[in-house]
Amino acid sequence: MKIAIMGAMPEEVAPILEKLGEYKTTQYANNKYYEATYKGVDLVIAYSKIGKVFSTLTATTMIEHFGCEKLLFSGVAGAISPSLKVGDLIIATKLSQHDLDITAFGHPFGYVPEGAVFVEADKDLISLGKKVALEMNKVVQEGVIATGDQFVANEERKNFIGSTFNADALEMEGASVAVVCDALSVPFFILRAISDAADMDASFSFDEFLETSAVESAEFVMKMVDKLVD
């Protein structure tokens, strides 16, 4: 089995690489991919860089070029739901693109013909994630994550995304990764640690909590790998 582990930024994969210790670095398609063997399975780790285009490219490369059969995404997100606080964890049940807008043609936000507003994450991996949360004594919320090519630090925009997509959190890569995995029939799991509240203080909160939030979500993902190995 070969498992892809993705993040968007170096900080989101650094704790995983540190845990692995030894790995091979491969330069491909203007990015770095880190290959390692862990408990008898092959891992490919990469940070995509920020945004939907880069995350699409990275996810596709991990599946098509490196042959990954499952994909786990670990990173940070901004909260929409008032029940989510900085440091909390959320597992995506489904994901949408909040900045995809062809409503001028009568379609709902987030939809393109022959596509769908939402892409659902793999139910078995979600179930596995809930078991990991229980064992780690972590409270993890399941919910809808909205993705767009913008860092949202505006209360009005945040509320629009929340009401339009019934979204609980927002970020900049998850839905594009979901589209790739769904199209290529690769089970995927997306975990986000809340780093900010997607409001006027978001940029300050993001910088302050990025590292600690990334460490927490990376630890969770590695526990999931342990379960998949078992």
Beta strands, then each sheet from edge to edge (+ up, - down):
strand 1: 2-7
strand 2: 24-28
strand 3: 31-38
strand 4: 41-47
strand 5: 70-79
strand 6: 89-97
strand 7: 119-120
strand 8: 140-147
strand 9: 169-171
strand 10: 188-196
sheet 1: 2+ 3- 4+ 1+ 5+ 9- 8- 6- 7+
sheet 2: 2+ 3- 4+ 1+ 5+ 10+
end
